[in-house]
Amino acid sequence: MGLSVGDALLVLDARKEKLDKLDNAFLFIISVLGLLVTIIQTFLSGIQGLIEAFPLLVLGIPIPFYIGYIRGTISISQIEKQIVERIRGWAYLLVGIGGYFSLIWENPLFYFAVLLIALFSIHYILKWFVNVFEVGDNLSYRYSVYGSGISAFLLAFLTRLTVKTYVNPTSFLTFSVYTSTAIWIITAVTSAVLIFEKASRMVMNTQLGLTDIQIERRKKGNFVDHFTAGIWDLAGMIIGTNKRATIIWLLGLFVNLVSFFVQGIITRSFPDESWSIVPIATIFNLASMSLIIVGTILFLKISKLNVTFLQSS
């Protein structure tokens, strides 16, 4: 027997009250996180500490605020999609907090592990939202949240690694090469984040067209199985949506790999002329960045994801 109009209104009011309380907690955590990171990093490491923590501040303040609060409460009218946007905001915030804890020990493997734990914790945040706010547990919403988690992970790990490498150059040569490489990494990561973020938003409105058996198969297993299956499916949709953009993007990565190969040959074969890797690295990186940017722009122009990859799997 269905709910009466009065009971339905009470349910909606109760859910709105819970969401309001959660929004207040969300804004409070963002405010406190930004203040604490700024104070602690300045006190412990000065300006260099702030530079190293900058990617984490971006993850912990403006991105979650825009996605989880602006889009989650203002820009979108449908209540279920508002809640999914809130979850995506929490996904960025969780990885940002994990990234800050990764500063405890200056070891790439350590902060990779911490960020990985933060990434997988998003699965449980999603389950909590589904249970508490009675959001439909469909794959479109799940993939949307997982895509945001991957965007946050890429931004936190690679930019953190780039900044840590770059702030301690040992010579003009390493300074020049690291600068060129750092700019390349930031460009590539930003492009990947934009692509995954757009795909994460679009997949909410996409009818995946899967059979019941395909859906059940994707919902089996533990949280690692869910996450890896979701990212695989989302990546397949991205690659299959605009093949030209994918080819250009991958060609950009290939050009950069060639750059590292050429630099290694020069360094080993002509150690007295290692300075020559600076213009070579710069030229290769510029070519690679140009291709990556073009591929990203082509993908960002799409208006619909291609889901045939899922339907045939």
PAZAPA-4460 file (N, C-alpha, C; in steps of 0.05 Angstrom, whole numbers, plus 32768, in hexadecimal, padded with zeros to 4 digits):
% residues 313
    n_x    n_y    n_z   ca_x   ca_y   ca_z    c_x    c_y    c_z   seq   type   mol
   8011   7FE8   8000   8000   8000   8000   8012   8019   8000     1      M     A
   800C   802C   7FEE   801D   8044   7FEC   8019   8058   8002     2      G     A
   802B   806A   8004   8029   807F   8019   8013   8093   8011     3      L     A
   8006   809E   8026   7FF4   80B4   8021   8003   80CD   801B     4      S     A
   7FF5   80E2   8011   8002   80FB   800A   8010   8107   8023     5      V     A
   8002   8106   8039   800D   8111   8052   8026   8102   805B     6      G     A
   8025   80E7   8059   803D   80D7   8061   8054   80DC   804E     7      D     A
   804E   80DF   8034   8063   80E4   8021   8071   80FF   8026     8      A     A
   8060   8113   802D   806C   812D   8034   807D   812C   804D     9      L     A
   8075   811C   8060   8085   8119   8079   80A0   810C   8072    10      L     A
   809F   80F8   8060   80B8   80EB   8058   80CB   80FE   804A    11      V     A
   80BF   810F   8038   80D0   8122   802A   80DB   8137   803D    12      L     A
   80CB   8140   8050   80D4   8153   8064   80EB   8148   8075    13      D     A
   80E8   812E   807D   80FD   8121   808D   8117   811F   807D    14      A     A
   8114   8118   8063   812C   8116   8052   8139   8131   804F    15      R     A
   8129   8146   804B   8134   8161   8048   8142   816A   8061    16      K     A
   8137   8163   8078   8144   816B   8091   815F   815D   8094    17      E     A
   8160   8143   808D   8179   8135   808E   818E   8141   807B    18      K     A
   8185   8148   8062   8197   8154   804F   81A1   816F   8058    19      L     A
   8190   817F   8065   8199   8199   806F   81AE   8195   8084    20      D     A
   81AA   8182   8096   81BF   817D   80AB   81D9   8173   809E    21      K     A
   81D6   8162   808A   81EE   8158   807D   81FD   816E   806E    22      L     A
   81EE   8180   8061   81FA   8197   8053   8209   81A9   8066    23      D     A
   81FE   81AD   807E   820B   81BE   8092   8225   81B0   809B    24      N     A
   8224   8196   809F   823D   8188   80A6   8251   8189   8090    25      A     A
   8248   8186   8077   825A   8187   8060   8268   81A2   805E    26      F     A
   8259   81B8   8061   8265   81D3   8060   8278   81D7   8077    27      L     A
   8271   81CD   808F   8282   81D0   80A6   829D   81C2   80A2    28      F     A
   829C   81A9   8098   82B4   819A   8094   82C6   81A8   807F    29      I     A
   82BA   81B2   806A   82CA   81C0   8055   82D8   81D8   8061    30      I     A
   82C9   81E8   8072   82D5   8200   807E   82EC   81F9   8091    31      S     A
   82E7   81E5   80A2   82FB   81DD   80B6   8313   81D1   80A8    32      V     A
   830F   81C1   8093   8325   81B4   8085   8337   81C9   8079    33      L     A
   832C   81DC   806B   833C   81F1   805F   834C   8200   8073    34      G     A
   8340   8208   8089   834E   8217   809E   8364   8207   80AB    35      L     A
   835E   81EE   80B2   8372   81DD   80BF   838A   81D7   80AE    36      L     A
   8385   81D0   8094   839B   81CA   8082   83AD   81E3   807F    37      V     A
   83A0   81FA   807B   83B0   8213   8078   83C1   8218   8090    38      T     A
   83B6   8217   80A8   83C4   821D   80C1   83DA   8209   80C6    39      I     A
   83D3   81EF   80C4   83E7   81DA   80CB   83FE   81DA   80B7    40      I     A
   83F8   81DB   809D   840D   81DA   8089   841F   81F3   808B    41      Q     A
   8413   820A   8090   8423   8222   8093   8436   8220   80AC    42      T     A
   842A   8216   80C2   843A   8213   80DB   8450   81FF   80D8    43      F     A
   844B   81E8   80CA   845F   81D3   80C9   8474   81D7   80B2    44      L     A
   846A   81E1   809B   847C   81E2   8084   847D   81FD   8076    45      S     A
   846F   8211   8080   846F   822B   8074   8462   822C   8058    46      G     A
   846C   823D   8047   8460   8240   802D   8462   8227   801C    47      I     A
   8478   8218   801F   847B   81FF   8010   8465   81EB   8017    48      Q     A
   845F   81EB   8031   8449   81D9   803A   842F   81E0   802E    49      G     A
   8429   81F9   802B   8410   8202   801E   8410   81FB   8001    50      L     A
   8427   81FD   7FF3   8429   81F6   7FD7   8423   81D8   7FD3    51      I     A
   842E   81C8   7FE5   842A   81AB   7FE3   840D   81A3   7FE9    52      E     A
   8400   81B2   7FFA   83E5   81AC   8002   83D0   81B8   7FF0    53      A     A
   83D9   81C9   7FDD   83C6   81D8   7FCC   83B2   81C6   7FBD    54      F     A
   83BC   81B0   7FB0   83A9   819E   7FA2   8394   8193   7FB5    55      P     A
   839C   818E   7FCE   8389   8183   7FE1   8375   8197   7FEA    56      L     A
   837D   81B1   7FEC   836B   81C6   7FF2   8356   81CA   7FDC    57      L     A
   835F   81C7   7FC3   834C   81C8   7FAD   8338   81B2   7FAE    58      V     A
   8342   819A   7FB5   8330   8183   7FB8   831D   8185   7FD0    59      L     A
   8327   8192   7FE5   8317   8193   7FFE   8305   81AB   8000    60      G     A
   8307   81BF   7FEF   82F6   81D7   7FF2   82E6   81DE   7FD9    61      I     A
   82F2   81E9   7FC4   82E1   81F3   7FAE   82D2   81DD   7F9E    62      P     A
   82DF   81C7   7F98   82D2   81B2   7F88   82BB   81A5   7F98    63      I     A
   82BF   819C   7FB1   82A8   8191   7FC0   8292   81A5   7FC3    64      P     A
   8299   81BF   7FC8   8285   81D3   7FCD   8274   81D7   7FB4    65      F     A
   8281   81D8   7F9C   8272   81DD   7F84   8260   81C5   7F7D    66      Y     A
   826C   81AD   7F7E   825D   8195   7F76   8249   818D   7F8C    67      I     A
   8252   818B   7FA5   8241   8181   7FBA   822C   8194   7FC4    68      G     A
   8232   81AF   7FC2   8220   81C2   7FCE   8212   81D2   7FB8    69      Y     A
   8221   81DF   7FA6   8215   81F0   7F91   8204   81DF   7F7F    70      I     A
   8210   81CA   7F73   8201   81B8   7F61   81ED   81A7   7F71    71      R     A
   81F5   819E   7F88   81E4   818B   7F98   81CC   8198   7FA4    72      G     A
   81CC   81B2   7FA8   81B5   81BF   7FB5   81A8   81D5   7FA4    73      T     A
   81B6   81DF   7F90   81AB   81F6   7F81   81A7   81F0   7F64    74      I     A
   81BB   81E6   7F56   81BB   81E4   7F39   81A8   81CE   7F2E    75      S     A
   81A4   81B9   7F3D   8194   81A2   7F34   817A   81A1   7F43    76      I     A
   8164   819B   7F35   814A   819B   7F41   8141   8180   7F4B    77      S     A
   8149   816B   7F3C   8140   8150   7F44   814D   8146   7F5D    78      Q     A
   813D   813E   7F71   8148   8139   7F8C   815C   8122   7F8C    79      I     A
   8158   810C   7F7D   816B   80F6   7F7D   8186   80FF   7F72    80      E     A
   8185   810E   7F5C   819E   8117   7F50   81AC   812C   7F62    81      K     A
   819C   813C   7F71   81A8   814E   7F85   81B8   813D   7F99    82      Q     A
   81AD   8127   7FA2   81BA   8117   7FB6   81D4   810A   7FAA    83      I     A
   81D2   8101   7F91   81EA   80F6   7F84   8200   810B   7F81    84      V     A
   81F8   8124   7F7B   820C   813A   7F7A   8219   813E   7F96    85      E     A
   8209   813C   7FAA   8214   813E   7FC6   8228   8128   7FCB    86      R     A
   8221   8110   7FC2   8234   80F9   7FC6   824E   80FF   7FB7    87      I     A
   824B   8109   7F9F   8264   810F   7F8F   8274   8125   7F9E    88      R     A
   8267   8138   7FAA   8276   814C   7FB9   8285   813F   7FD1    89      G     A
   8277   812D   7FDF   8284   811E   7FF5   829B   810D   7FEB    90      W     A
   8299   8102   7FD2   82AF   80F2   7FC7   82C8   8103   7FC4    91      A     A
   82C6   811B   7FB9   82DD   812D   7FB7   82E7   8134   7FD3    92      Y     A
   82D6   813A   7FE5   82DE   8142   8000   82ED   812B   800E    93      L     A
   82E3   8112   800C   82F0   80FC   8019   830D   80F8   800E    94      L     A
   8310   80F9   7FF4   832A   80F5   7FE9   833C   810D   7FF0    95      V     A
   8331   8125   7FF2   8341   813C   7FFB   834B   8138   8017    96      G     A
   8339   812E   8029   8341   8129   8045   8357   8113   8046    97      I     A
   8352   80FE   8036   8366   80E9   8034   8381   80F3   802A    98      G     A
   8380   8105   8017   8399   8111   800D   83A7   8121   8022    99      G     A
   8398   812F   8034   83A6   813E   8049   83B3   812B   805D   100      Y     A
   83A6   8115   8064   83B2   8101   8076   83CB   80F5   8069   101      F     A
   83CC   80F4   804F   83E3   80E8   8041   83FC   80F9   8045   102      S     A
   83F9   8112   804E   8410   8124   8053   8420   811C   806B   103      L     A
   8414   810A   807C   8421   8102   8095   843C   80F6   8090   104      I     A
   843E   80E6   807A   8457   80D8   8074   845E   80DD   8057   105      W     A
   8475   80E8   8052   847D   80F0   8036   8486   80D7   8027   106      E     A
   8473   80C7   801F   8479   80AF   8010   8463   80AA   7FFB   107      N     A
   846A   80A9   7FE1   8456   80A7   7FCC   8444   808E   7FD0   108      P     A
   8450   8077   7FD9   843F   805F   7FDD   842B   8064   7FF3   109      L     A
   8434   8073   8008   8422   8077   801F   840A   8088   8016   110      F     A
   840F   809F   8009   83F8   80AF   8002   83E8   80A4   7FEB   111      Y     A
   83F4   8092   7FDB   83E4   8083   7FC8   83D0   8071   7FD6   112      F     A
   83DB   8063   7FEB   83CA   8050   7FFA   83B3   805F   8009   113      A     A
   83BA   8076   8015   83A6   8086   8024   8390   808F   8011   114      V     A
   8399   8099   7FFA   8385   80A3   7FE7   8374   808C   7FDC   115      L     A
   8380   8075   7FD9   8371   805D   7FD0   835C   8055   7FE4   116      L     A
   8363   8057   7FFE   834F   8051   8013   8339   8065   8012   117      I     A
   8340   807F   800F   832B   8093   800D   8319   808F   7FF5   118      A     A
   8325   8086   7FDF   8316   8081   7FC7   8302   806B   7FCB   119      L     A
   830A   8055   7FD6   82F8   803F   7FDA   82E3   8044   7FF0   120      F     A
   82E9   8057   8002   82D5   805E   8017   82BD   806B   800B   121      S     A
   82C0   8076   7FF2   82A9   8083   7FE5   8293   806F   7FE0   122      I     A
   829A   8056   7FDC   8286   8041   7FD8   8273   803F   7FF0   123      H     A
   827E   8042   8008   826D   8040   8020   825D   8059   8025   124      Y     A
   8269   8070   801E   8259   8089   801F   8241   8087   800D   125      I     A
   8245   807C   7FF5   822F   8078   7FE2   821A   8066   7FEE   126      L     A
   8222   8050   7FFA   820E   803D   8005   81FF   804B   801C   127      K     A
   820D   805B   802C   81FF   8069   8042   81EA   807C   8037   128      W     A
   81F1   808C   8023   81DE   809E   8017   81C6   808F   800C   129      F     A
   81CB   8079   7FFE   81B5   8069   7FF2   81A2   8060   8008   130      V     A
   81AD   8057   801E   819C   804C   8034   818D   8062   8043   131      N     A
   819B   8077   804A   8190   808C   805A   817C   809D   804B   132      V     A
   8183   80A4   8032   8172   80B7   8023   8162   80A9   800D   133      F     A
   8162   808E   800D   8152   807E   7FFB   8155   8086   7FDE   134      E     A
   816F   8088   7FD6   8175   808E   7FBA   8176   8073   7FAB   135      V     A
   816C   8074   7F92   816D   805C   7F82   818A   8052   7F7E   136      G     A
   8190   8039   7F85   81AB   802F   7F81   81AE   8025   7F65   137      D     A
   81AE   8037   7F51   81B1   802F   7F36   81CE   8034   7F2D   138      N     A
   81D6   8026   7F18   81F2   8028   7F0F   81FA   8043   7F05   139      L     A
   81E7   8052   7EFA   81EE   806D   7EF0   81F7   807F   7F07   140      S     A
   81E9   807E   7F1D   81F1   808F   7F34   820B   8085   7F40   141      Y     A
   820E   806B   7F41   8226   805F   7F4C   823E   8067   7F3C   142      R     A
   823C   8064   7F21   8253   806B   7F10   8259   8089   7F11   143      Y     A
   8245   8099   7F15   8249   80B6   7F18   825B   80BC   7F30   144      S     A
   8255   80AF   7F46   8265   80B3   7F5F   8281   80A8   7F5C   145      V     A
   8283   8090   7F51   829D   8084   7F4D   82AF   8094   7F3B   146      Y     A
   82A3   80A0   7F26   82B3   80B0   7F14   82BE   80C9   7F22   147      G     A
   82AE   80D5   7F34   82B8   80EB   7F43   82CF   80E3   7F56   148      S     A
   82CD   80CB   7F61   82E2   80C1   7F72   82FC   80BE   7F63   149      G     A
   82FB   80B4   7F4A   8313   80B1   7F3A   831F   80CC   7F33   150      I     A
   830D   80E0   7F2C   8317   80FB   7F27   8326   8106   7F3F   151      S     A
   831A   8102   7F57   8327   810C   7F6F   8341   80FF   7F74   152      A     A
   8342   80E4   7F70   835B   80D5   7F75   8371   80DE   7F62   153      F     A
   836B   80E1   7F48   837F   80EB   7F35   838A   8106   7F3D   154      L     A
   8378   8118   7F44   8380   8133   7F4B   8391   8133   7F64   155      L     A
   8389   8124   7F78   8398   8123   7F91   83B3   8116   7F8F   156      A     A
   83B4   80FF   7F83   83CD   80F0   7F82   83E2   80FB   7F6F   157      F     A
   83DA   8100   7F56   83EE   8108   7F42   83F7   8125   7F46   158      L     A
   83E5   8137   7F4D   83EE   8152   7F52   83FE   8154   7F6C   159      T     A
   83F7   8144   7F7F   8406   8143   7F98   8423   8139   7F92   160      R     A
   8425   8124   7F82   843F   8119   7F7B   844F   812E   7F6B   161      L     A
   8441   813C   7F59   844F   8150   7F48   845A   8166   7F59   162      T     A
   8449   8171   7F6B   8452   8187   7F7C   8469   817F   7F8E   163      V     A
   8468   8167   7F99   847D   815D   7FAB   8498   815B   7F9B   164      K     A
   8496   8152   7F83   84AF   814F   7F73   84BA   816A   7F6B   165      T     A
   84A7   817C   7F65   84B0   8195   7F58   84BB   81A9   7F6D   166      Y     A
   84B2   81A9   7F86   84BA   81BE   7F98   84D6   81BA   7FA3   167      V     A
   84E3   81A4   7F9C   84FF   81A0   7FA6   8512   819B   7F8F   168      N     A
   8514   81AC   7F7B   8526   81A7   7F65   8543   81A9   7F6E   169      P     A
   8555   8199   7F62   8571   8199   7F6B   8583   81A9   7F59   170      T     A
   857A   81B0   7F41   858B   81C0   7F2F   8579   81CD   7F1A   171      S     A
   8586   81DF   7F0A   8576   81ED   7EF6   856B   81D8   7EE2   172      F     A
   857B   81C4   7EDC   8572   81AF   7EC8   855A   81A1   7ED3   173      L     A
   855B   8197   7EEB   8544   8189   7EF6   852C   819C   7EFA   174      T     A
   8532   81B5   7F01   851D   81C9   7F04   850E   81CC   7EE9   175      F     A
   851D   81CE   7ED4   8511   81D3   7EB9   8501   81BB   7EB0   176      S     A
   850D   81A3   7EB3   84FF   818A   7EAB   84E6   8186   7EBC   177      V     A
   84E9   8189   7ED7   84D2   8185   7EE9   84BC   8199   7EE3   178      Y     A
   84C4   81B1   7EDD   84AF   81C5   7ED7   849E   81BD   7EBF   179      T     A
   84AC   81B5   7EAA   849F   81AC   7E91   848D   8193   7E97   180      S     A
   8499   8180   7EA6   848A   8168   7EAC   8472   816D   7EBF   181      T     A
   8476   817F   7ED2   8461   8186   7EE5   844A   8193   7ED6   182      A     A
   844F   81A5   7EC3   843A   81B1   7EB4   842B   819C   7EA3   183      I     A
   843B   8189   7E98   842E   8174   7E88   841B   8163   7E9A   184      W     A
   8425   815B   7EB1   8415   814B   7EC3   83FB   8159   7ECC   185      I     A
   83FE   8173   7ED3   83E7   8182   7EDB   83D3   8184   7EC4   186      I     A
   83DD   8189   7EAC   83CB   818A   7E95   83BD   8170   7E90   187      T     A
   83CC   815A   7E91   83C0   813F   7E8D   83AB   8138   7EA2   188      A     A
   83B3   813D   7EBC   83A1   8137   7ED2   8387   8148   7ED0   189      V     A
   838B   8162   7ECC   8373   8173   7EC9   8361   816A   7EB3   190      T     A
   836D   8162   7E9C   835D   8159   7E86   834E   813F   7E8D   191      S     A
   835C   812C   7E9A   834F   8113   7EA2   8338   8119   7EB7   192      A     A
   833D   812B   7EC9   8328   8132   7EDD   8310   813E   7ECF   193      V     A
   8314   8150   7EBC   82FE   815C   7EAE   82EE   8147   7E9F   194      L     A
   82FC   8134   7E92   82EE   811F   7E83   82DD   810D   7E96   195      I     A
   82EA   8104   7EAC   82DB   80F3   7EBE   82C4   8102   7ECC   196      F     A
   82C9   811C   7ED1   82B4   812B   7EDE   829C   812F   7ECC   197      E     A
   82A1   8135   7EB2   828B   8138   7E9F   827C   811D   7E9C   198      K     A
   828C   8107   7E99   827F   80ED   7E97   826F   80E6   7EAF   199      A     A
   8279   80EE   7EC7   826A   80E8   7EE0   8250   80F7   7EE1   200      S     A
   824F   8110   7ED7   8236   811F   7ED6   8223   8113   7EC1   201      R     A
   822E   810C   7EAA   821D   8103   7E94   8211   80E8   7E9A   202      M     A
   8220   80D6   7EA8   8216   80BB   7EAC   81FD   80BA   7EBE   203      V     A
   81F9   80D0   7ECE   81E1   80D1   7EDE   81C8   80D2   7ECD   204      M     A
   81CA   80DD   7EB6   81B3   80E0   7EA4   81B2   80CC   7E8E   205      N     A
   81C4   80B8   7E90   81C7   80A4   7E7A   81B7   808B   7E81   206      T     A
   81A8   8081   7E6E   819B   8067   7E70   81AF   8052   7E67   207      Q     A
   81B9   8042   7E79   81CE   802F   7E72   81C4   8018   7E60   208      L     A
   81AB   8012   7E61   81A0   7FFD   7E4F   81AB   7FE1   7E54   209      G     A
   81B1   7FDB   7E6E   81BB   7FC1   7E74   81A5   7FAD   7E7C   210      L     A
   81AA   7F94   7E77   8196   7F80   7E7F   8198   7F7C   7E9E   211      T     A
   8184   7F6F   7EA9   8183   7F6A   7EC6   819C   7F59   7ECE   212      D     A
   81A3   7F46   7EBD   81BA   7F34   7EC3   81D4   7F45   7EC4   213      I     A
   81D7   7F57   7EB0   81EF   7F68   7EB0   81F0   7F7A   7EC8   214      Q     A
   81DA   7F85   7ED0   81D9   7F96   7EE8   81E0   7F87   7F01   215      I     A
   81D4   7F6F   7F04   81DA   7F5F   7F1C   81F7   7F57   7F1D   216      E     A
   8203   7F50   7F06   821F   7F48   7F05   8231   7F5F   7F0E   217      R     A
   822A   7F78   7F07   823A   7F8F   7F0F   8236   7F96   7F2D   218      R     A
   8221   7F8C   7F39   821C   7F92   7F55   8226   7F7D   7F68   219      K     A
   8231   7F67   7F5D   823C   7F52   7F6D   8258   7F58   7F76   220      K     A
   8261   7F4A   7F8B   827C   7F4D   7F95   827F   7F62   7FAB   221      G     A
   8298   7F67   7FB3   829C   7F7B   7FC8   82A0   7F97   7FBD   222      N     A
   82A7   7FA9   7FCE   82A9   7FC5   7FC6   82BF   7FCA   7FB1   223      F     A
   82D4   7FBA   7FB2   82E9   7FBC   7F9D   82DF   7FB4   7F82   224      V     A
   82CF   7F9E   7F82   82C3   7F94   7F69   82B1   7FAA   7F5D   225      D     A
   82A0   7FB5   7F6F   828D   7FCA   7F66   829C   7FE2   7F5A   226      H     A
   82B1   7FEA   7F68   82BF   8002   7F60   82CE   7FFE   7F45   227      F     A
   82DC   7FE8   7F44   82EC   7FE2   7F2B   82D9   7FDE   7F13   228      T     A
   82C2   7FD0   7F18   82AF   7FCC   7F02   82A4   7FE7   7EF9   229      A     A
   829D   7FF8   7F0C   8292   8012   7F06   82A5   8023   7EF6   230      G     A
   82BE   8024   7EFE   82D2   8034   7EF0   82D8   8029   7ED4   231      I     A
   82D8   800E   7ED2   82DD   8002   7EB8   82C6   8009   7EA5   232      W     A
   82AE   8008   7EAF   8297   800F   7E9E   8297   802C   7E96   233      D     A
   829D   803E   7EA9   829E   805A   7EA3   82B4   8061   7E8F   234      L     A
   82CB   8054   7E93   82E1   8059   7E81   82DA   804F   7E65   235      A     A
   82CC   8038   7E64   82C3   802E   7E4A   82B0   8041   7E3C   236      G     A
   829E   804D   7E4B   828C   8060   7E3F   829B   8079   7E35   237      M     A
   82AF   8082   7E45   82BE   8099   7E3C   82CD   8093   7E22   238      I     A
   82DB   807C   7E21   82EB   8075   7E0A   82D9   8071   7DF1   239      I     A
   82C2   8064   7DF6   82B0   805E   7DDF   829F   8076   7DD6   240      G     A
   829D   808B   7DE6   828C   80A1   7DDE   8298   80B2   7DC8   241      T     A
   82B2   80B7   7DC9   82BF   80C7   7DB5   82DA   80BB   7DAF   242      N     A
   82DA   80A9   7D9B   82F3   809B   7D95   8309   80AD   7D8C   243      K     A
   8302   80C2   7D7D   8316   80D4   7D73   8324   80E3   7D8A   244      R     A
   8314   80EB   7D9E   831F   80F9   7DB5   8331   80E6   7DC5   245      A     A
   8328   80CC   7DC7   8338   80B8   7DD6   8353   80B4   7DC8   246      T     A
   8353   80B1   7DAE   836C   80AC   7D9F   837F   80C3   7DA2   247      I     A
   8375   80DC   7D9F   8386   80F4   7DA2   8391   80F5   7DBF   248      I     A
   8380   80EF   7DD2   8389   80F0   7DEE   839F   80DC   7DF3   249      W     A
   839B   80C3   7DEB   83AF   80AE   7DEF   83C8   80B4   7DDF   250      L     A
   83C6   80C1   7DC8   83DD   80C8   7DB9   83EE   80DD   7DC8   251      L     A
   83E0   80EF   7DD7   83EE   8102   7DE8   83FE   80F4   7DFD   252      G     A
   83F2   80DF   7E0A   8401   80D0   7E1E   8419   80C1   7E11   253      L     A
   8415   80B7   7DF9   842B   80A8   7DEC   8442   80BB   7DE6   254      F     A
   843C   80D3   7DDD   8452   80E6   7DD7   8462   80EC   7DF0   255      V     A
   8455   80EE   7E07   8463   80F3   7E20   8475   80DB   7E27   256      N     A
   846B   80C3   7E23   847B   80AB   7E28   8494   80AA   7E17   257      L     A
   8491   80B2   7DFE   84A8   80B4   7DEB   84BC   80C8   7DF6   258      V     A
   84B2   80DE   7E01   84C3   80F2   7E0C   84D5   80E7   7E22   259      S     A
   84C9   80D7   7E35   84D9   80CB   7E4A   84EE   80B8   7E3F   260      F     A
   84E6   80A9   7E2A   84F9   8096   7E1E   8511   80A4   7E11   261      F     A
   850B   80BA   7E03   8520   80CA   7DF6   8532   80D6   7E0B   262      V     A
   8526   80E1   7E20   8536   80EE   7E35   8549   80D9   7E42   263      Q     A
   853F   80C1   7E46   8550   80AC   7E52   8567   80A5   7E41   264      G     A
   8562   80A3   7E27   8578   809C   7E14   858D   80B2   7E14   265      I     A
   8585   80CB   7E14   8598   80E2   7E14   85A8   80E2   7E2D   266      I     A
   859B   80DE   7E44   85A9   80DF   7E5E   85BE   80CA   7E60   267      T     A
   85B7   80B1   7E56   85CB   809B   7E58   85E0   809D   7E43   268      R     A
   85D9   80A5   7E2B   85EC   80A5   7E15   85FE   80BE   7E14   269      S     A
   85F3   80D5   7E1C   8602   80EE   7E1B   85FF   80FC   7E36   270      F     A
   860D   80F2   7E4A   860A   80FE   7E65   8614   811B   7E66   271      P     A
   8627   8122   7E55   8631   813E   7E55   861E   8151   7E48   272      D     A
   860A   8147   7E3A   85F8   8158   7E2C   85DB   8155   7E36   273      E     A
   85D9   814E   7E50   85BF   814A   7E5C   85AD   8162   7E5C   274      S     A
   85BA   817A   7E59   85AA   8193   7E57   8597   8193   7E3F   275      W     A
   859E   8183   7E2B   858E   8183   7E12   8573   8176   7E17   276      S     A
   856F   8168   7E2D   8554   815C   7E32   8540   8171   7E39   277      I     A
   8549   818A   7E41   8536   819E   7E48   8525   81A7   7E30   278      V     A
   8531   81AF   7E1A   8520   81B6   7E03   8511   819F   7DF8   279      P     A
   851D   8187   7DF8   850F   816F   7DEE   84F7   8169   7DFF   280      I     A
   84FA   8169   7E19   84E4   8164   7E2B   84CE   8179   7E28   281      A     A
   84D6   8192   7E25   84C2   81A7   7E22   84B2   81A4   7E08   282      T     A
   84C0   819E   7DF2   84B2   819B   7DD8   849E   8183   7DD9   283      I     A
   84A8   816C   7DE3   8497   8155   7DE5   847F   815A   7DF7   284      F     A
   8484   8167   7E0E   846E   816C   7E21   845A   817F   7E15   285      N     A
   8463   8193   7E07   8450   81A6   7DFA   843F   8198   7DE5   286      L     A
   844C   8186   7DD5   843D   8177   7DC1   8429   8165   7DCF   287      A     A
   8432   8157   7DE4   8420   8145   7DF3   8409   8154   7DFF   288      S     A
   840F   816B   7E0C   83F9   817B   7E19   83E5   8184   7E04   289      M     A
   83EF   818C   7DED   83DD   8196   7DD8   83C9   8180   7DD0   290      S     A
   83D3   8168   7DCC   83C2   8152   7DC4   83AE   814B   7DDA   291      L     A
   83B8   814B   7DF3   83A6   8144   7E09   8390   8159   7E0C   292      I     A
   8397   8172   7E09   8383   8188   7E0B   836E   8186   7DF4   293      I     A
   8378   8180   7DDC   8365   817D   7DC5   8352   8166   7DCA   294      V     A
   835D   814F   7DD3   834D   8138   7DD9   8338   813D   7DEE   295      G     A
   8340   814C   7E03   832E   8153   7E19   8318   8165   7E0F   296      T     A
   831F   8179   7DFF   830A   818C   7DF4   82F6   817D   7DE3   297      I     A
   8300   816A   7DD3   82EE   815B   7DC2   82DA   814A   7DD3   298      L     A
   82E4   813F   7DE9   82D3   812F   7DFA   82BF   8141   7E09   299      F     A
   82C8   8158   7E12   82B6   816A   7E21   829F   8174   7E10   300      L     A
   82A2   8173   7DF6   828D   817D   7DE4   8276   8169   7DE0   301      K     A
   827A   8150   7DEA   8265   813C   7DE5   824C   8142   7DF6   302      I     A
   8235   8139   7DEE   821C   813E   7DFD   8210   8124   7E07   303      S     A
   821B   810D   7E00   820F   80F3   7E09   8224   80DE   7E09   304      K     A
   8223   80CD   7E1E   8237   80B7   7E20   822E   809F   7E0F   305      L     A
   8241   8091   7E05   823C   8079   7DF5   823D   8061   7E08   306      N     A
   8227   8053   7E0B   8225   803D   7E1F   8226   8021   7E11   307      V     A
   822C   8020   7DF7   822C   8006   7DEA   8241   7FF4   7DF5   308      T     A
   8256   7FFF   7E00   826B   7FEF   7E0C   825F   7FDE   7E23   309      F     A
   824D   7FE9   7E33   8241   7FDB   7E49   822E   7FC6   7E3F   310      L     A
   821E   7FCC   7E2B   8209   7FBA   7E22   8214   7FA1   7E15   311      Q     A
   822D   7FA3   7E0B   8239   7F8C   7DFD   824B   7F7C   7E10   312      S     A
   824E   7F85   7E29   8260   7F76   7E3B   8250   7F62   7E4C   313      S     A
***
